[in-house]
Amino acid sequence: MKPAFLGTIKKNLFGIITAVLSAGVLLGFLFSADGIASLARISQNMRYEWLLVALAVAVAAWFLEGIALNIFCKVIYQQWKFRYSFCIGMEGILYSALTPFSTGGQPMQIYSMRRLGMDTGAASSIIAMKTVVYQIILVLYSLVMVVWMLPFFQTNVSNFSF
C-alpha cells in the first residue's frame, strides 16, 4: 500500500469504523430470527403514497429554508444567489442534526457565509433574524392551534386553565 493511502485511512479511521459498525448492526438485525420477515411484513403493509408525501414535504422544507435565508441575505448583499442560501440552509440542517441539542447548525451557517465573503457580523445578524422570525411563527402557529382546538385541550389536558 502507498503511504498516501495509509494516511487517508488513518485520517478517516473514525468514519470507517462507524460505517462498518453501522453496517454490522443493520445486517445483524436483518438476519436475526424475525428481521427479514419483519421487514417483508412492513414493506407489504406500507402505504407508499404517504412515504412520497413525506419526501415531498421534506424537500419543500429544504427549499423554504433556502428561500427564507435568501430573503434576508438579499437585503444586505444584492448579488447573493439562491444556491448559496440553499447550500447554507442544508449545512445548517445537517449540523443541527449531528450536534447535541441542535447547537451546531447556526455557527456552521455563519462560518459558511463568511467563507463565501459575507461579513461575520452581517452573517450573524441574518441568522439571528431568521431564528427570531422562525420562533415568532412557531409561537403564533401554536397559539392558533390551541385556540382552534380549545375544547380538546380543556377536556384532555389536566390543569389547563384557559
C-alpha positions as CSV (number, residue, x, y, z in Angstrom):
1,M,0.0,0.0,0.0
2,K,1.1,3.5,-0.7
3,P,1.9,5.9,2.2
4,A,-0.8,8.4,1.0
5,F,-3.4,5.6,1.1
6,L,-2.4,4.7,4.7
7,G,-2.6,8.4,5.6
8,T,-6.1,8.6,4.2
9,I,-7.2,5.6,6.2
10,K,-5.7,6.9,9.4
11,K,-7.4,10.3,8.8
12,N,-10.8,8.7,8.2
13,L,-10.5,5.8,10.7
14,F,-13.3,7.0,12.9
15,G,-15.7,7.3,9.9
16,I,-14.7,3.9,8.6
17,I,-15.2,2.2,12.0
18,T,-18.6,3.9,12.4
19,A,-19.7,2.8,8.9
20,V,-18.6,-0.8,9.5
21,L,-20.3,-1.0,12.9
22,S,-23.5,0.5,11.5
23,A,-23.5,-2.0,8.6
24,G,-22.8,-4.8,11.1
25,V,-25.8,-3.8,13.3
26,L,-28.0,-3.5,10.2
27,L,-27.0,-6.9,8.9
28,G,-27.4,-8.4,12.4
29,F,-31.0,-7.0,12.5
30,L,-31.8,-8.2,9.0
31,F,-30.6,-11.8,9.6
32,S,-31.9,-12.2,13.2
33,A,-34.8,-14.5,13.8
34,D,-37.5,-12.1,12.8
35,G,-35.6,-9.4,10.9
36,I,-36.2,-10.3,7.3
37,A,-39.8,-11.5,7.9
38,S,-40.5,-8.3,9.8
39,L,-39.0,-6.2,7.0
40,A,-41.2,-8.0,4.4
41,R,-44.3,-7.6,6.6
42,I,-43.6,-3.9,7.0
43,S,-43.0,-3.4,3.3
44,Q,-46.2,-5.2,2.4
45,N,-48.3,-3.0,4.7
46,M,-46.5,0.3,3.9
47,R,-48.5,3.0,2.2
48,Y,-46.0,4.3,-0.3
49,E,-48.1,7.4,-1.2
50,W,-47.5,8.6,2.4
51,L,-43.8,8.0,2.1
52,L,-43.8,10.1,-1.1
53,V,-45.8,12.8,0.6
54,A,-43.3,12.8,3.5
55,L,-40.4,13.0,1.0
56,A,-42.1,15.9,-0.9
57,V,-42.7,17.8,2.4
58,A,-39.0,17.3,3.4
59,V,-37.8,18.7,0.0
60,A,-40.2,21.6,0.3
61,A,-38.9,22.4,3.8
62,W,-35.4,22.4,2.4
63,F,-36.3,24.9,-0.3
64,L,-38.3,27.0,2.1
65,E,-35.2,27.2,4.3
66,G,-33.2,28.4,1.4
67,I,-35.9,30.9,0.4
68,A,-36.1,32.3,3.9
69,L,-32.3,32.6,4.1
70,N,-32.2,34.2,0.7
71,I,-34.7,36.9,1.5
72,F,-32.6,38.1,4.4
73,C,-29.3,37.8,2.5
74,K,-30.6,39.7,-0.5
75,V,-31.3,42.7,1.8
76,I,-27.7,43.1,2.7
77,Y,-26.0,41.6,-0.4
78,Q,-28.0,42.1,-3.6
79,Q,-25.6,39.9,-5.6
80,W,-26.3,36.9,-3.3
81,K,-27.5,33.8,-5.1
82,F,-30.2,31.4,-4.1
83,R,-27.9,28.4,-4.5
84,Y,-25.7,29.9,-1.7
85,S,-28.7,30.2,0.6
86,F,-29.9,26.7,-0.3
87,C,-26.5,25.1,0.4
88,I,-26.1,27.1,3.7
89,G,-29.6,26.1,4.8
90,M,-28.7,22.4,4.1
91,E,-25.5,22.8,6.1
92,G,-27.5,24.2,8.9
93,I,-29.9,21.3,8.9
94,L,-27.1,18.8,8.7
95,Y,-25.1,20.2,11.6
96,S,-28.2,20.8,13.7
97,A,-29.0,17.1,13.2
98,L,-25.4,16.0,14.0
99,T,-24.7,18.1,17.1
100,P,-26.3,17.7,20.6
101,F,-29.3,19.9,21.2
102,S,-29.0,21.2,17.6
103,T,-26.4,23.7,18.6
104,G,-24.0,23.3,15.6
105,G,-26.3,24.5,12.7
106,Q,-26.2,28.2,13.2
107,P,-22.5,28.6,13.9
108,M,-21.7,26.5,10.8
109,Q,-24.1,28.6,8.7
110,I,-22.3,31.8,9.9
111,Y,-18.9,30.2,9.1
112,S,-20.1,29.1,5.7
113,M,-21.4,32.6,4.9
114,R,-18.1,34.0,6.0
115,R,-16.3,31.7,3.6
116,L,-18.5,33.0,0.8
117,G,-17.3,36.5,1.5
118,M,-20.0,37.8,3.8
119,D,-19.0,39.9,6.8
120,T,-19.3,37.8,10.0
121,G,-21.4,40.5,11.7
122,A,-23.9,40.5,8.8
123,A,-24.0,36.7,8.7
124,S,-24.7,36.6,12.4
125,S,-27.4,39.2,12.1
126,I,-29.0,37.3,9.2
127,I,-29.0,34.0,11.1
128,A,-30.3,35.8,14.3
129,M,-33.2,37.4,12.3
130,K,-34.1,34.2,10.7
131,T,-34.1,32.4,14.0
132,V,-36.3,35.1,15.6
133,V,-38.8,35.0,12.7
134,Y,-38.9,31.2,13.0
135,Q,-39.6,31.4,16.7
136,I,-42.3,34.0,16.3
137,I,-44.0,31.9,13.6
138,L,-43.8,28.9,15.8
139,V,-45.5,30.7,18.7
140,L,-48.2,32.1,16.5
141,Y,-48.8,28.7,15.0
142,S,-49.1,27.1,18.4
143,L,-51.5,29.8,19.6
144,V,-53.7,29.3,16.6
145,M,-53.7,25.6,17.2
146,V,-54.6,26.0,20.9
147,V,-57.4,28.4,20.1
148,W,-58.7,26.2,17.3
149,M,-58.6,23.0,19.4
150,L,-59.6,24.7,22.7
151,P,-62.3,22.2,23.6
152,F,-59.9,19.3,23.1
153,F,-57.3,20.9,25.4
154,Q,-59.9,21.8,28.0
155,T,-61.2,18.2,28.2
156,N,-58.0,16.2,27.8
157,V,-55.2,18.3,29.4
158,S,-55.3,18.4,33.2
159,N,-55.0,21.8,34.9
160,F,-55.4,23.6,31.6
161,S,-56.6,27.0,32.7
162,F,-58.0,28.8,29.7
